[in-house]
């Protein structure tokens, strides 16, 4: 067997299985970053897809 790629998810924005409450981590993170901080994050993290192709951002 050859494994080329393995991914995991942090689960930050994934809802609880049985709804108990909203998770605020992602909302709080975004609010702390602000619009400019989010734009910078996108430019740093989302310019290439997982297979190395440009995303057009």
TORGUDO-594387 format. One record per residue: residue in three letters; x, z, y of N, C-alpha, C in turn. Coordinates in Angstrom, 3 decimals. Atoms other than C-alpha are relative to their C-alpha. Example, Ala and Ser with C-alpha at 12.3 -4.5 7.8 and 13.67 -1.06 7.14 Angstrom:
<sites>
{'ALA' {0.890 0.000 -1.190} {12.300 7.800 -4.500} {0.900 0.000 1.200}}
{'SER' {-0.820 -0.060 -1.190} {13.670 7.140 -1.060} {-0.770 0.730 1.090}}
</sites>
This chain:
<sites>
{'UNK' {0.829 0.000 -1.157} {0.000 0.000 0.000} {0.885 0.000 1.235}}
{'UNK' {-0.674 0.026 -1.283} {1.159 -0.823 3.522} {-0.993 0.394 1.076}}
{'UNK' {0.860 -0.429 -1.093} {-0.337 0.979 6.482} {0.622 -0.487 1.297}}
{'UNK' {-0.504 0.544 -1.258} {0.021 -0.874 9.774} {-0.347 0.873 1.202}}
{'UNK' {0.455 -0.739 -1.167} {-1.935 1.393 12.078} {-0.979 1.085 -0.419}}
{'UNK' {0.928 -1.100 0.233} {-3.688 4.748 12.030} {-0.391 0.544 1.371}}
{'UNK' {0.469 -0.524 -1.280} {-5.849 6.063 14.871} {-0.779 1.281 -0.218}}
{'UNK' {0.826 -1.191 0.011} {-7.477 9.352 15.674} {-0.749 0.064 1.325}}
{'UNK' {0.759 -0.202 -1.227} {-9.973 10.444 18.287} {0.096 1.464 0.383}}
{'UNK' {-0.087 -1.385 -0.461} {-9.654 13.551 20.419} {-1.362 0.682 -0.039}}
{'UNK' {1.338 -0.572 0.047} {-13.432 14.023 20.374} {-0.473 0.583 1.317}}
{'UNK' {0.347 -0.588 -1.285} {-13.530 14.942 24.060} {-1.412 -0.333 0.449}}
{'UNK' {1.324 0.401 -0.476} {-16.692 12.963 24.817} {-0.998 -0.176 -1.147}}
{'UNK' {0.889 0.124 1.157} {-18.238 13.138 21.334} {-0.970 1.173 0.002}}
{'UNK' {0.954 -1.112 -0.021} {-21.474 15.163 21.266} {0.066 0.842 -1.268}}
{'UNK' {0.119 -0.851 1.172} {-21.978 18.082 18.917} {-1.019 -0.618 -0.952}}
{'UNK' {0.932 0.544 0.980} {-23.792 17.135 15.682} {-1.408 0.522 0.253}}
{'UNK' {1.265 -0.601 -0.400} {-26.622 19.559 16.406} {0.127 0.303 1.482}}
{'UNK' {-0.143 -0.164 -1.443} {-27.199 19.402 20.126} {-0.135 1.467 0.388}}
{'UNK' {0.005 -1.356 -0.529} {-26.325 22.714 21.705} {0.117 -0.040 1.511}}
{'UNK' {-0.228 0.146 -1.436} {-25.090 21.685 25.126} {0.877 -1.217 0.243}}
{'UNK' {-0.892 1.094 -0.370} {-23.302 18.937 26.988} {1.441 0.506 -0.015}}
{'UNK' {-1.416 -0.342 -0.113} {-19.536 18.902 26.740} {0.464 -0.425 1.391}}
{'UNK' {-0.396 0.268 -1.381} {-17.974 19.061 30.181} {1.454 -0.434 0.154}}
{'UNK' {-1.425 0.287 -0.129} {-14.324 18.317 29.377} {0.261 -1.350 0.677}}
{'UNK' {-0.258 1.327 -0.555} {-14.490 14.593 30.166} {-0.462 -0.075 1.453}}
{'UNK' {0.524 -0.004 -1.372} {-16.643 15.056 33.277} {0.942 0.786 0.918}}
{'UNK' {-0.911 -0.821 -0.803} {-14.371 17.845 34.558} {1.335 -0.701 0.225}}
{'UNK' {-1.269 0.729 -0.109} {-11.249 15.781 33.836} {-0.118 -1.104 1.047}}
{'UNK' {0.199 1.111 -0.935} {-12.663 12.805 35.753} {-0.171 0.501 1.430}}
{'UNK' {0.191 -0.553 -1.340} {-13.778 14.926 38.694} {1.313 0.499 0.582}}
{'UNK' {-1.303 -0.486 -0.470} {-10.318 16.521 38.916} {0.938 -1.136 0.359}}
{'UNK' {-0.844 1.164 -0.288} {-8.627 13.105 38.824} {-0.399 -0.679 1.295}}
{'UNK' {0.487 0.734 -1.168} {-10.822 11.617 41.553} {0.048 -1.499 -0.256}}
{'UNK' {0.060 1.469 0.175} {-11.448 7.891 42.029} {1.387 -0.639 -0.085}}
{'UNK' {-1.346 0.586 -0.005} {-7.843 7.048 42.859} {0.778 0.384 -1.255}}
{'UNK' {-0.694 -0.455 1.202} {-6.514 9.130 39.971} {-0.488 -0.730 -1.243}}
{'UNK' {0.552 0.744 1.145} {-8.850 7.388 37.517} {0.520 -1.431 0.018}}
{'UNK' {-0.521 1.366 -0.114} {-7.782 3.979 38.829} {1.459 -0.048 -0.460}}
{'UNK' {-1.402 -0.061 0.429} {-4.124 4.946 38.368} {0.089 0.180 -1.511}}
{'UNK' {0.010 -0.226 1.445} {-4.889 6.206 34.842} {-0.333 -1.295 -0.744}}
{'UNK' {0.374 1.267 0.633} {-6.628 2.934 33.938} {1.151 -0.994 0.054}}
{'UNK' {-1.108 0.942 -0.147} {-3.725 0.908 35.301} {1.164 0.357 -0.921}}
{'UNK' {-1.098 -0.446 0.861} {-1.238 2.997 33.312} {-0.342 -0.123 -1.480}}
{'UNK' {0.365 -0.121 1.415} {-3.170 3.366 30.052} {-0.774 -1.178 -0.577}}
{'UNK' {0.917 1.010 0.525} {-5.529 0.383 29.792} {0.387 -1.431 0.322}}
{'UNK' {-0.405 1.365 -0.298} {-3.479 -2.677 30.695} {0.228 -0.837 -1.247}}
{'UNK' {-0.192 0.716 1.261} {-2.900 -3.562 27.049} {-0.903 0.596 -1.065}}
{'UNK' {0.813 -0.470 1.115} {-5.155 -3.356 24.014} {0.913 0.606 -1.059}}
{'UNK' {-0.773 -0.646 1.058} {-4.064 -1.544 20.877} {0.903 -0.985 -0.744}}
{'UNK' {-0.846 1.007 0.669} {-2.692 -4.819 19.490} {0.951 -0.683 0.980}}
{'UNK' {-0.992 0.491 -0.950} {-0.605 -5.443 22.634} {-0.467 -1.131 0.878}}
{'UNK' {0.518 1.087 -0.824} {-2.858 -8.023 24.285} {-0.377 0.544 1.387}}
{'UNK' {0.388 -0.464 -1.340} {-3.385 -7.785 28.077} {-1.519 0.105 0.106}}
{'UNK' {1.434 -0.237 -0.120} {-6.810 -6.427 29.006} {-0.606 -0.660 1.228}}
{'UNK' {0.521 0.635 -1.209} {-7.132 -8.175 32.364} {-0.240 0.964 1.132}}
{'UNK' {0.168 -0.972 -1.081} {-7.115 -4.978 34.421} {1.058 -0.251 1.054}}
</sites>
